[in-house]
Amino acid sequence: MPKPHLAILILSAIVAPQSAAGFFEKVEFSGIFESELAAGIVSGNARKAEFTLIPELVVNFGRISDITVIARLRSELADKLEPGKTIDIELREAFVDTEIGAAYLRAGKQQVVWGQADGLKVLDVLNPQSFREFILDDFDDSRIPLWMLNAEIPLGGTLLQLLWIPDNTYDDIPPADGTFAFSSPRIIPRLPAGLPVEVAPIDRPDRTIKDSDVGAKLSAFVGGWDLSLNYAYHYFDRPVVRRTISPTGITLRRNYERTHIVGGSLSNVFGDFTVRGEAAYSSDRFFLTDRLEDADGVIRAGEFSYVLGLDYLGWRDWFVSAQIFQSVLTETRPGLVRDRIDTSATLLIRRDFLNESLQAEALLIQNVNQGDGVLQAAIQYEWRSNLQLKIGADVFFGKSTGLFGQFNDRDRVSIGFELGF
């Protein structure tokens, strides 16, 4: 993984000529301290006892550049999400913003968000994701920043974004003894009983240049529509798990596969309604089968996925949003674990009270094919301008073979706070 030598050199070159007093006048320091405690709804057992400090440092050099550094210090005292990892210290983001002519350049460790769907992702695939809490965490917190060059270039009435990502970091998969360890056959291959299993070391791309990801996005505002056309050539962030069965045992091999992604997004406002959508086609994806006759237990297929969303703001203090997601494979085969056409739906309802100091929200995500899903409900109260109190619940339902149903015994209630400084 690339080291932050470039950012350090740039910072040194800019800071060196400045006087100490002048430098500190350009510095802004802020941060967030937050905590969340969670327990099982039925069992009452501790599921999470987390304390997080997120300091942020911004150095503003006017027209020359800005430098932003964000760290995260996290302690999970219940030791349930990633057992054995109770303390985590991470450089979340560290980037330099500057302008070159009319172009805008951000270099360093950062997040790039393509797509704004709720709960599930279609275009937002450039940054890998931490699944330590499955998909319950906010995307901003679960998204893993990457070292990259991010350039935005105006072209008349359009904006061209170019990305070079030489960072070989991939999804953070929870350990087998973690609360949200995967068990669904859609993710974990089912193996015949009675044979020893050998798990080979993961084959991870490690060539900085040849294994880089690249992306481009062209966006414009046309006739009231916000439109984008997106392309990426990248490694899919979860490894493909292949299995080999022999009379003496089973061998599991894991490696990362590249794919071309072509897609786009649109949105428009019609009175109290906002219509939005995203679509993406991935050229090479790999899906598990449960047929022992298959040589490696996976099939290669193209995948077309999309989301259509409708938001409504016509009622005072209310926000209602509905979405439908579909994933369609270009090929199928007997034994394919998932359906060729897989459909999910979401419903988000939010209401503000007490002059927007109190907010209640509920998000339902359900897979139509298997009938499993999750309901996330939360109430947030702004006690002071920099202090928010939170209470919430996450309830899974459905068969254990589903993506959501695999956690149907992991329901939890939580309380917490967020303090800004």
Order of alpha helices (4+ residues) and beta strands (2+ residues): alpha-alpha-beta-beta-beta-beta-beta-alpha-beta-beta-beta-beta-beta-beta-beta-beta-beta-beta-beta-beta-beta-beta-beta-beta
